[in-house]
Amino acid sequence: MALNNTYEARLVQQETAVGAGVQILLLALLGTAIGMGPAGWLTGLAFAIATWAVLSQALHKSRTRNFGPANRVTLGRAILVGGVTALVADSFESSPPVTLLVGLTAVALILDGVDGKVARRTGTSTALGARFDMEVDAFLILVLSVYVSTQLGPWVLLIGAMRYGFVAAARVWLWLNSPLPPSTARKTVAATQGILLLLAGSDLLPHAANFAVVALALGTLVWSFGRDILWLWRTSRTSAVTEAPAEEKVLELVSQ
């Protein structure tokens, strides 16, 4: 049985290695198609290596025996996001191929709704898969906000940085780590961020319209985060109030 577990673990690790290889192949295709410069190549390769390393470590810690179909879809999305990342980095050196960037991003956004459905239908939903999906989403939003910020200004970076700021704050204020109740509004706001940023970056609308679209994205995101933070704060205060009498009773009993 131990040999079988080791064999399956190796297969899981091999899938992440194949993903890194496909990522490099995509970079080669992009480089051939547009003559990608050093910034795009280095950023794309760094993304591929980091994704492989972090995912491999997470799989090892979780002792996952089967990578699963849903994670394969998410890995495919991560590969596309790596391509988008390389194109955005390359855009600082030369005119970006907007059509290609929009195409890769659109496919990645469409597949965002596929991996979850695959996980539920195949009964392969895992905490690792959900985290993997969330991290790919968050990084795509960050990359798109960087790209759009070159057109509309650095304030757009708030969209991509907000989730990472929340994670950093949760290391200081531990009550932010409490689980949140399910929310359709939260999911809708999160899903529309990429769509609105992609629309603004596609050069289909006038500058003023792009500004309004991104301002709408930022406004709804601030509202969503603000609502969740307020709920977490109120819940932490309520928990502290209800736990205090119990602690006082314990101290009273001990002192008797």
C-alpha positions, 0 to 999 in steps of 0.5 A, a space after each residue: 500500500 505504501 508503494 501505491 501511495 508513493 506512486 500516486 504522489 509521484 503522478 500528482 507531482 508529475 502533473 504540476 511539472 507538465 503544467 510548468 512545461 506547457 507554460 513554457 511552451 505557451 511562452 515560446 509560442 507567444 515569443 514567436 508570435 509577437 517577438 516578446 522581449 526580456 521582461 515578458 520572458 523573465 516574468 513568464 518564466 518566474 510565474 511558471 517556476 513559482 506556480 510549480 514550486 508553490 503548488 507542488 509544496 501545497 500538494 505535498 503538505 495536503 498528501 493529495 493522492 489524485 490531482 483531479 479533473 477540477 484542478 487540471 482545469 484550474 491549472 490550465 487557467 493558471 497557464 493562461 494567466 501566466 501568458 497574460 502576465 508575460 504579455 502585460 510585463 512585455 507591454 512596458 517595453 513595446 505596444 501590447 498585442 491587445 487582441 491576444 491579451 484579451 483572448 487569453 484573459 477571456 478564456 481564463 475568465 470563462 474557465 473560472 466557472 468551469 472548475 467549480 462545476 467539474 469539482 462538484 459533479 465529480 465529487 472532487 471538491 477539496 480545500 486545496 482546489 478551492 484555494 488554488 482557484 482563488 489564488 489564480 483569480 486573485 493574481 489575474 485581477 492583480 495583473 489586469 489592474 497593473 495593465 489598466 493602471 498604465 492607461 487610467 492611473 495608479 489608483 486602479 492598482 487598489 483593485 488588485 491589491 485589496 485582497 492581498 491587503 486583506 490577507 496581510 491585515 488578517 495576520 495582525 487582526 486575527 478576527 479577520 480569519 473567521 469564516 464568512 457566511 456564503 454570499 451571492 453578492 460577494 461572488 458576483 462582485 468578485 466575478 465581475 472584477 475581471 470582466 470589467 477590467 478586461 473591458 477597460 483594457 480592451 480599448 473598445 470604449 472611450 477613455 471616460 467610459 473606461 474610467 467609469 467602468 473601473 470606478 464601478 469595479 473599485 466601488 463594488 469591491 470596496 463595498 464588498 470588502 467593507 461589508 465583510 470586514 464589518 460583519 467579521 468585526 461585529 461577530 468578533 465583538 459578539 463572541 467576546 461578550 458571550 465568552 466573557 461571562 463564562 471565563 469569569 464564572 471559571 475564575 470564580 469557581 477556581 477561586 472558591 
